[in-house]
Amino acid sequence: MQCNKAVIWWLVNDKTHPLVTEKDQVIENLMPLVSKLFPGINYFSISGFHNIMHTCVIPVLKKRFFELQSVSPEAITAEDKVDIEEFLPSAGYEWQDSSEWQAKFSQLLSGA
């Protein structure tokens, strides 16, 4: 899946990128990113979605795209894209309920 590089920059740096619109920031437009990184993952509510973003998605993006932390916003154009690949499938709420899944997530995140 290709994703707008400015959106990833925004998530990695926790600063709004000039090219990221309000529409880019709505849950509906971020859901495909979550599903691509964590196929099968479920969340019940808006707060559950935000929990997934902060607990799972953003740490993975910071690991995979760490170099974006040192890139100025001006260096990214509207046409720039990045490839998003699966990180770890989750059977529904496994990401919350399974200590085995959480251990695997931590292991992958640490690179061990």
N, C-alpha and C positions, 0 to 999 in steps of 0.2 A: 504494500500500500504506500502510495506517495502522500506526503503531508506537506503543507505549507511550512517552510523553514522558519518563517517569522513566528508562527504559532509555537513551534518547538522552542525557539529562542525565548519567547515570552514565558513558557512554562519552566524552562531551565533556569532562567535568571530572575523570575518573579518580578519582572518589570514589564509594563506594557510596551510593546514594540509599536512604532508609528504605523506599520502596515497591518497590524491586527485590529480588526473591526469589532464592534460589540457583537455582531452576528457570529464572528469566529469564536467568541468566548462563551456562547450559550451551550448548555448541556447537550442539546440535540446534535450540535456540530462536533462535540468532543467525544461522543459515544462511540463512533467508529474507531477512534484511536484506542480507547479502552478495550474494545472488543478485539482489535487486532493484536494488541500486546498480551491480552489475557482471554483467549477464546473460551467461551462458556461461562464467563464470570457473571454473577448476578448481584444486584443491589436493589433494595426495596424502595428507596426514597431519594429525594434530593440530597439529604444529609449523607445517605449511604454512598451516593455518587461522589460527593466531595471527599468522603473518607477514602474511597478507592483512589481518587486522584492524588491525595496527599500521602497516603500510606504506600501505594503501589506504583502508580503511573509516573509521578514526578521523580521519585528516586531512580526508576529505571531510565527515564529520559536523561537525568543528570549523569548517570553512568555511561549510557550509550553516546551521548552528545556532549560530553564534558568540555570539548573544545569550544562550544558555543558560549561558555562562560567568559571567554576572553575575546569574543568577537563583538565589535561595535555594531549597534543597530543599523548604521548607515551602510555597512558592508553586505547587508542582506537586501535582495531585490524582491519585488512582488512575484517574479517568476521562479525563484529558488525553491526547490523541493528537497525533501529528504525521504529516504526509504525507511519505513517502519516495519519491523519483523516481529513475529511472535516471541514473547519472552517466556511465559509459563501459563499453560492452560489451567483453568479452574472449573471444577464441576460445581456450578452454582455458587453457593456460599462457602465453599471450601476455603477460600482465601481468608475467611473470618473464623471458621469453625475448626479447621484441621491444623493441629500443631505440626503434622508431617508436611503439609503444604507450606506453612509459614517457615519451617526449617529449610525446605528446598528453595524457597524464595530468597531467604537470607543468604544461603550458600551461593546461589546464582548472582545475587547482587554484590556479594563480596568478591566474586571471581574465583572462589575456591573450588 
